[in-house]
Every structure is written in structure tokens, then in C-alpha cells.
Amino acid sequence: MRAVRERLSKQRVVRRLRRAGRVARSAGREPFRAAFGVPPEDERHRFLFRVHGAAGVGRTFLVREFGQIARERGR
């Protein structure tokens, strides 16, 4: 008799990969961090960041990290 494999949600898969160290968010955080080092009058300064992706990939988590980064920089 074969064991029935549980179908994991994308959220659970990402959570498992993150715990295993296989999902990196630095690529998403670095442009946000870098924006704090560019004066607002500089045309390279970014005011808006678009966060997109499939359901369960961690968009809310990333936006919360953005909030934490902003708070750490007094914004």
C-alpha cells in the first residue's frame, strides 16, 4: 500500500525552503535599503516599490520587513 502524499500549499513549501535557507530575500530588500542612501531630490531615488508574486510566496512578510527597515532608519 502506497502512502498518500500530502499536497502542500505554496505557503508551506516556501516556509520549508526558507527554514532550510533556500529562499533569499536580500534581492528584494537591497533596493529598498539603498533608497535610504539617495537624497529625495536625486532622480535615482525611489519613492515607490512594487511587491508582486504568486499567493503564498511571502509578499506580506517582505512588506513587513520593509516597514522594519524604514523604522530602523527613523522613517
Secondary structure, DSSP 8 states (H G I E B T S, - for coil): ---------HHHHHHHHHHTT----HHHHHHHHHHTTS-TTSTT---------STTSSHHHHHHHHHHHHHHTT-
